[in-house]
Amino acid sequence: MMPELIIYGADWCGDCRRSKRVLERLGIDYRWIDVEHDSEKADEARRVGGSGRIPVIVFPDQTVLVEPTDAELEKRLAG
């Protein structure tokens, strides 16, 4: 089983929806963690991302992008 890509975000967040669209367009599987409805996960996202900004995207190698542009996300996914 491959390690998974994780997105911490909220449904109301435009940047989160945008990042999810990039992943879906590229056929990348991910696990969505809704920080709006789970305060422990919100705290975890702040700790992992180093701020309160979302989305926080955690890659299988444990590297993290916070609130990336489409270009930044696509570049990271490419290699």
C-alpha positions in Angstrom: 0.0 0.0 0.0 1.4 3.4 -1.0 1.6 6.1 1.7 -1.1 8.7 1.2 -1.2 12.3 0.5 -3.2 14.2 3.1 -5.0 17.6 2.8 -6.1 19.5 5.9 -8.7 22.0 4.8 -12.3 23.2 5.0 -15.2 23.1 2.6 -15.6 26.9 2.6 -11.9 27.4 1.7 -11.5 28.4 -2.0 -7.8 27.5 -1.9 -8.6 24.1 -0.6 -11.2 23.5 -3.3 -8.7 24.6 -5.9 -5.9 22.3 -4.6 -8.4 19.4 -4.6 -9.3 20.1 -8.2 -5.6 20.0 -9.2 -5.2 16.6 -7.5 -8.4 15.2 -9.1 -7.5 16.5 -12.5 -4.1 14.7 -12.2 -5.7 11.5 -10.8 -3.9 11.8 -7.5 -5.6 10.0 -4.5 -5.7 11.9 -1.2 -7.2 11.8 2.2 -9.3 14.9 3.1 -9.3 16.0 6.7 -11.9 18.7 7.5 -10.4 21.0 10.1 -13.6 23.0 10.5 -15.5 20.1 12.2 -12.6 18.6 14.2 -10.7 20.9 16.6 -8.0 18.3 17.2 -7.3 18.0 13.5 -7.3 21.8 13.2 -4.6 21.9 15.9 -2.7 19.2 14.1 -2.9 21.2 10.8 -1.6 24.3 12.6 1.3 22.3 14.1 2.2 20.5 10.8 1.8 23.6 8.7 3.3 26.1 11.1 0.4 28.5 10.8 -3.3 28.8 10.7 -3.4 28.9 6.9 -5.1 26.1 4.8 -4.8 24.0 2.9 -2.0 22.1 4.5 -0.9 19.3 2.1 1.3 16.6 3.5 3.1 14.3 1.0 4.0 10.7 1.5 7.6 11.7 2.2 6.3 14.0 5.0 7.1 17.2 3.2 4.5 19.9 3.5 3.0 22.7 1.3 0.8 25.3 2.9 -1.6 27.2 0.7 0.3 26.4 -2.5 -0.5 27.9 -5.9 -1.6 25.5 -8.6 1.9 25.8 -10.2 3.6 25.1 -6.9 1.5 22.0 -6.3 1.9 20.7 -9.8 5.7 21.2 -9.6 5.9 19.3 -6.3 3.7 16.5 -7.7 5.9 16.2 -10.8 8.9 15.4 -8.8 
